Amino acid sequence: MTRLPAAYRRLQAAAIVDNVGDGAAAAAVPLLAVALTRDPRLVGLVSAATTVPWVLLSLPAGALVDRHDRAALMWRAQAAQAVAAGLLAVAVALGAASIPLLAVAAFVLGAGEVVFGNAALAILPGLVPAADLHRANGRQFAATTTARTFAGPPVGSLLFAVAAALPFGLDALSFAGSAALLAGLPRGAPAAPGAPLGRAVVEGLRWLGRHPLLRTLAALLAVNLFCFQLANVTLVLLATRELHLGARAFGLLPAASAVGGVAGGLAGHRVAARLGTLPTVLVALAGPIPAYLAAGAVLHPYAIMVLLLIISFFASMWSVATVSLRQTVVPAGLLGRVNAVYRMLSLGLAPLGALAGGFVAHDLGVRAAYPIAGMVRGGALLIALPVLLRVRRRARSTGRAGRRRADPSGP
């Protein structure tokens, strides 16, 4: 097995540094929100503010990714996020934090993530050989999951218990460190230079609209992320109110998710190599549904940790398979825009899921969100299954026809 290139390893190192800080902040933000308000609807509002930028800014950001040097966009976005996280840390330290301020900060940081995330997906095929894409994506997801949900949250919870501003200061430092690493990536020519912004956006929309498989996967991801937000936005309330966990122990729940995410990232490319992309996608879609359904009934923190591990395992497997698929089938000059459209569509329901989770917890209790999310995911899979199976049959038929043309003497 060949070693992945040095530029990829630099990208991976930057992602690890960035995600340690992000994981610390991800644990601290809900803890700070709960300290500022006991209304689950306001807690959901803060979570929704993080994903709203993907709806509002994803299309123009995708066009920018194709029109400009992707490495430069990435480090500049991280530098801007470092400033925003630093200002939030100062506000918390001065006792000036509020729910509106927290929501605004979450929106600004999310806007930076739109640019960074689109550019990171688009730049990867230029850093590694096509044959190594599944392996590179698997390692990338494993590394970032370890940093964001295994290392970061326990650190964030511990720092928050010492002083509420500390995890946000760590996030600012991690953004700055990531920006420094990304500034050393090799510069590349824009994939689609000079195209007018409006026309560039329309080209990305049309390409995805004409691809039935990616269009269906984007719709499924939208439902999945709606369900994830619906369930997990109230995880902090479930942990603190129902399971009676403190700030330090709360960080162990996302750490359990990290174990599953790392395992799914490392196993994803092997499963895809053995089963194929579409069967891997189907396994990843069906696998977490029982865990969602069971999470509403368990009474012990360890049981919740196991279920979160299962959910994250299949989520990482899904990501490895679908991201590699997009990087393979989408033309390089359209990759930024198609990724942007895909992620805008898929994340479009996430803010609604966060808001819905807050209302479900308020009206039905904090345990109701997980089983509701499981039922919605199951229904979406049943609706999409005929399309996925039809695409798979067509692909297999095309493959057999191609082999017959290549070898007329074959069966």
C-alpha positions in Angstrom: 0.0 0.0 0.0 1.5 3.3 -1.1 2.0 6.2 1.3 -0.3 9.1 0.7 1.3 12.4 -0.5 2.8 15.0 1.8 0.2 17.6 0.8 -2.5 15.3 1.9 -0.8 14.7 5.2 -0.6 18.5 5.7 -4.3 18.9 4.9 -5.1 16.1 7.4 -2.9 17.7 10.1 -4.7 21.0 9.6 -8.1 19.2 9.9 -7.0 17.5 13.1 -5.9 20.8 14.7 -9.1 22.6 13.6 -11.4 19.8 14.8 -9.9 19.6 18.3 -10.9 23.2 18.9 -14.2 22.7 17.1 -15.0 19.7 19.3 -14.2 21.6 22.5 -16.5 24.4 21.3 -19.2 21.9 20.3 -19.3 20.7 23.9 -19.1 24.2 25.4 -21.8 25.8 23.2 -24.7 23.7 24.5 -23.4 23.9 28.1 -23.2 27.7 27.8 -26.7 27.8 26.2 -28.2 25.7 29.0 -26.4 28.0 31.5 -28.1 31.0 29.9 -31.6 29.6 29.4 -33.7 26.6 30.4 -35.9 26.9 27.3 -35.1 24.0 24.9 -36.5 26.1 22.0 -33.7 28.7 22.5 -31.2 25.9 22.8 -32.5 24.6 19.4 -32.2 28.2 18.0 -28.5 28.3 18.8 -27.9 24.9 17.1 -29.9 26.0 14.1 -27.8 29.1 13.6 -24.8 26.9 13.0 -26.3 25.2 9.9 -28.3 28.2 8.4 -25.2 29.4 6.5 -25.2 26.2 4.5 -28.6 27.2 3.2 -27.9 30.9 2.6 -24.3 30.9 1.5 -23.5 27.4 0.0 -24.2 28.2 -3.6 -22.0 31.4 -3.9 -19.3 29.7 -1.8 -19.2 26.8 -4.2 -18.8 29.1 -7.2 -15.9 30.8 -5.3 -14.3 27.5 -4.7 -14.2 26.8 -8.5 -13.2 30.3 -9.4 -10.3 30.8 -6.9 -7.3 29.0 -5.4 -8.9 26.5 -3.1 -6.0 26.3 -0.6 -6.0 30.1 -0.2 -9.7 30.2 0.4 -9.3 27.5 3.1 -6.7 29.3 5.2 -8.4 32.6 4.9 -11.7 31.2 6.1 -9.9 29.6 9.1 -8.2 32.9 9.9 -11.6 34.7 9.9 -13.0 32.0 12.2 -10.1 32.4 14.6 -11.0 36.1 15.0 -14.7 35.3 15.5 -14.0 32.6 18.1 -11.5 34.8 19.9 -14.1 37.6 20.2 -16.6 35.2 21.6 -14.1 34.0 24.2 -13.6 37.6 25.3 -17.3 38.2 25.6 -17.8 35.1 27.7 -14.9 36.0 29.9 -16.4 39.5 30.5 -19.8 38.0 31.3 -21.4 39.6 28.3 -22.6 36.3 26.7 -26.3 36.0 25.8 -28.4 33.7 23.6 -28.5 36.2 20.7 -24.7 36.7 20.9 -24.2 33.0 20.9 -26.5 32.5 17.9 -24.7 35.3 16.0 -21.3 33.7 16.8 -22.5 30.3 15.7 -23.8 31.8 12.4 -20.4 33.5 11.7 -18.4 30.4 12.5 -20.8 28.3 10.3 -20.3 30.8 7.4 -16.6 30.2 7.6 -17.2 26.4 7.6 -19.2 26.7 4.4 -16.2 28.0 2.5 -13.7 25.8 4.3 -15.8 22.6 3.9 -16.6 23.1 0.2 -12.9 23.8 -0.6 -11.6 20.9 1.4 -13.8 18.4 -0.5 -12.9 19.9 -3.8 -9.2 20.1 -3.2 -8.7 16.5 -2.2 -8.9 14.8 -5.6 -6.0 17.1 -6.7 -3.8 15.9 -3.8 -4.2 12.1 -4.0 -4.4 9.6 -6.9 -7.9 8.6 -7.9 -7.3 5.0 -6.8 -6.6 6.2 -3.2 -9.7 8.4 -2.8 -11.7 6.0 -0.7 -8.6 5.4 1.6 -7.8 9.1 1.8 -11.4 10.0 2.7 -11.6 7.2 5.2 -8.5 8.3 7.0 -9.6 11.9 6.8 -13.0 11.1 8.4 -11.4 8.9 11.0 -8.8 11.6 12.0 -11.3 14.5 12.1 -13.9 12.4 14.0 -11.2 11.5 16.6 -10.3 15.1 17.0 -13.8 16.6 16.9 -15.8 14.1 18.9 -13.2 12.1 20.9 -10.4 14.5 21.9 -12.2 17.9 21.7 -15.5 17.4 23.7 -13.9 16.0 26.9 -11.3 18.8 26.8 -14.1 21.4 26.2 -16.2 20.1 29.0 -13.2 20.1 31.4 -12.2 23.6 30.4 -15.8 24.9 30.6 -15.9 23.6 34.2 -12.8 25.6 35.0 -13.8 28.8 33.1 -16.6 29.1 30.5 -14.4 31.2 28.1 -11.5 28.7 27.9 -12.9 26.3 25.3 -13.7 29.2 23.0 -10.2 30.5 23.3 -8.9 27.0 22.4 -11.2 27.0 19.3 -9.6 30.4 18.3 -6.1 29.0 18.7 -7.0 25.8 16.7 -8.3 27.9 13.8 -5.1 29.9 13.7 -3.0 26.8 13.8 -5.0 25.2 11.0 -4.7 28.4 8.9 -0.9 28.3 9.3 -0.7 24.7 8.1 -3.1 25.3 5.2 -1.0 28.3 4.0 1.7 25.8 3.2 -0.4 23.7 0.7 0.6 23.9 -2.9 -1.2 26.6 -4.9 -3.4 25.5 -7.7 -5.0 27.3 -10.7 -8.8 27.9 -10.4 -10.8 25.1 -11.8 -13.2 27.4 -13.6 -11.7 30.9 -13.8 -13.6 33.9 -15.0 -17.1 32.3 -15.2 -19.8 34.8 -14.1 -21.0 34.0 -10.6 -24.7 33.6 -11.6 -23.9 31.3 -14.5 -21.5 29.3 -12.5 -24.1 28.6 -9.8 -26.7 27.6 -12.4 -24.2 25.2 -14.0 -23.8 23.4 -10.7 -27.5 23.2 -10.1 -28.2 21.8 -13.6 -25.4 19.2 -13.3 -26.7 17.8 -10.0 -30.3 18.0 -11.2 -29.5 15.8 -14.1 -27.8 13.1 -12.0 -30.5 10.9 -10.5 -28.2 9.0 -8.0 -26.5 12.1 -6.5 -29.8 13.9 -6.5 -31.4 11.1 -4.5 -28.5 10.8 -2.1 -28.7 14.6 -1.4 -32.4 14.2 -0.5 -31.6 11.3 1.8 -28.8 13.2 3.5 -31.2 16.1 4.0 -33.6 13.8 5.9 -30.7 12.1 7.8 -29.3 15.4 9.0 -32.8 16.7 9.9 -33.2 13.6 12.1 -29.7 13.9 13.5 -30.4 17.5 14.5 -33.8 16.7 15.8 -32.4 14.1 18.1 -29.0 15.5 19.1 -30.0 19.1 19.8 -31.6 17.9 23.1 -28.8 15.5 24.0 -27.4 18.0 26.5 -30.9 18.2 28.1 -31.2 14.4 28.1 -27.8 14.1 29.7 -28.2 16.7 32.4 -31.8 16.3 33.3 -32.6 12.7 32.7 -29.3 11.0 33.2 -28.0 13.6 35.8 -24.6 14.0 34.2 -22.4 17.0 35.0 -20.3 19.1 32.6 -17.3 16.8 32.8 -19.2 13.6 32.2 -21.2 15.2 29.4 -18.1 15.2 27.2 -18.0 11.4 27.3 -21.1 11.2 25.2 -19.6 12.8 22.1 -16.4 10.8 22.8 -18.4 7.6 22.5 -19.7 8.9 19.1 -16.1 9.5 18.1 -15.2 5.8 18.7 -18.0 4.8 16.2 -17.0 7.6 13.8 -13.4 6.5 13.7 -14.3 2.9 13.2 -16.8 3.7 10.5 -14.2 5.9 8.7 -11.5 3.2 8.8 -13.9 0.5 7.8 -15.8 2.5 5.2 -13.3 2.2 2.3 -12.9 -1.6 3.0 -16.6 -2.2 3.0 -17.0 -0.1 -0.2 -14.2 -2.1 -1.8 -15.9 -5.4 -0.9 -19.6 -4.6 -1.5 -19.5 -1.6 -3.9 -20.6 1.9 -3.3 -24.4 1.6 -3.5 -24.6 -1.5 -1.2 -22.4 0.3 1.3 -24.8 3.3 1.2 -27.8 1.1 1.8 -26.1 -0.6 4.8 -25.2 2.9 6.2 -28.7 4.1 5.8 -30.4 1.2 7.5 -27.9 0.5 10.2 -28.5 3.4 12.6 -32.3 3.2 12.6 -32.7 0.6 15.4 -30.2 2.7 17.5 -32.4 5.8 17.1 -35.5 3.9 18.1 -33.9 2.4 21.2 -32.3 5.7 22.4 -35.6 7.0 23.7 -36.1 4.0 26.1 -32.6 3.5 27.6 -32.0 4.6 31.2 -28.3 4.3 31.6 -25.5 6.6 30.3 -23.5 3.6 29.1 -26.4 2.4 27.0 -26.7 5.9 25.4 -23.0 5.8 24.7 -23.3 2.5 22.8 -26.2 3.8 20.7 -24.4 7.0 19.8 -21.4 4.9 18.8 -23.5 2.8 16.5 -25.1 5.9 14.9 -21.7 7.5 14.3 -20.2 4.3 12.8 -22.8 4.2 10.1 -22.7 8.0 9.5 -18.9 7.8 8.8 -19.4 4.8 6.5 -22.0 6.8 4.6 -19.6 9.8 4.3 -16.7 7.8 3.0 -18.8 6.2 0.3 -20.8 9.2 -0.9 -18.0 11.8 -0.8 -15.7 9.4 -2.7 -18.5 8.9 -5.2 -18.9 12.6 -5.8 -15.2 13.2 -6.1 -15.1 10.4 -8.8 -18.1 11.2 -11.0 -18.2 15.1 -10.8 -15.9 16.9 -13.3 -13.1 18.7 -11.6 -14.2 22.1 -12.9 -17.7 21.6 -11.4 -16.7 19.9 -8.1 -16.9 23.0 -5.9 -20.3 24.0 -7.2 -21.8 20.6 -7.3 -20.6 19.9 -3.7 -22.1 23.2 -2.7 -25.5 22.4 -4.2 -25.4 18.9 -2.8 -24.6 20.2 0.7 -27.0 23.1 0.5 -29.8 20.7 -0.3 -28.7 18.1 2.2 -28.2 20.6 5.0 -31.3 22.7 4.1 -33.4 20.8 6.6 -30.8 20.7 9.4 -31.9 24.1 11.0 -35.5 22.9 10.9 -34.4 19.7 12.6 -32.7 21.7 15.4 -35.8 23.8 15.9 -38.1 20.8 15.7 -36.0 19.0 18.3 -36.4 21.9 20.7 -40.2 21.9 20.3 -40.4 18.1 20.5 -38.5 18.3 23.8 -40.7 21.1 25.1 -44.0 19.4 24.2 -43.2 15.7 24.4 -40.2 15.4 26.6 -36.4 15.1 25.9 -36.7 11.3 25.2 -39.1 11.6 22.4 -36.8 13.1 19.7 -34.7 10.0 19.1 -37.4 7.5 18.3 -39.2 10.1 16.1 -36.0 10.6 14.2 -35.6 6.8 13.7 -39.1 6.5 12.3 -38.6 9.4 9.9 -35.3 7.9 8.7 -36.9 4.5 8.1 -39.7 6.1 6.1 -37.3 8.0 3.9 -35.2 4.9 3.2 -38.3 3.0 2.1 -39.3 5.8 -0.2 -35.9 6.1 -1.8 -35.1 2.4 -2.0 -36.7 1.8 -5.4 -34.6 4.6 -6.9 -31.4 3.3 -5.5 -32.1 -0.3 -6.5 -33.0 0.9 -10.1 -29.7 2.8 -10.3 -27.8 -0.2 -9.1 -29.4 -2.6 -11.6 -28.7 -0.1 -14.4 -25.1 0.2 -13.4 -24.6 -3.6 -13.3 -26.3 -4.0 -16.6 -24.1 -1.3 -18.2 -21.0 -3.0 -16.7 -22.0 -6.4 -18.2 -22.6 -4.8 -21.5 -19.3 -3.0 -21.4 -17.5 -6.3 -20.6 -19.3 -8.0 -23.5 -18.2 -5.3 -25.9 -14.6 -5.5 -24.7 -14.6 -9.3 -25.0 -17.0 -10.5 -27.7 -16.2 -14.1 -26.9 -17.2 -13.7 -23.3 -20.6 -14.8 -21.9 
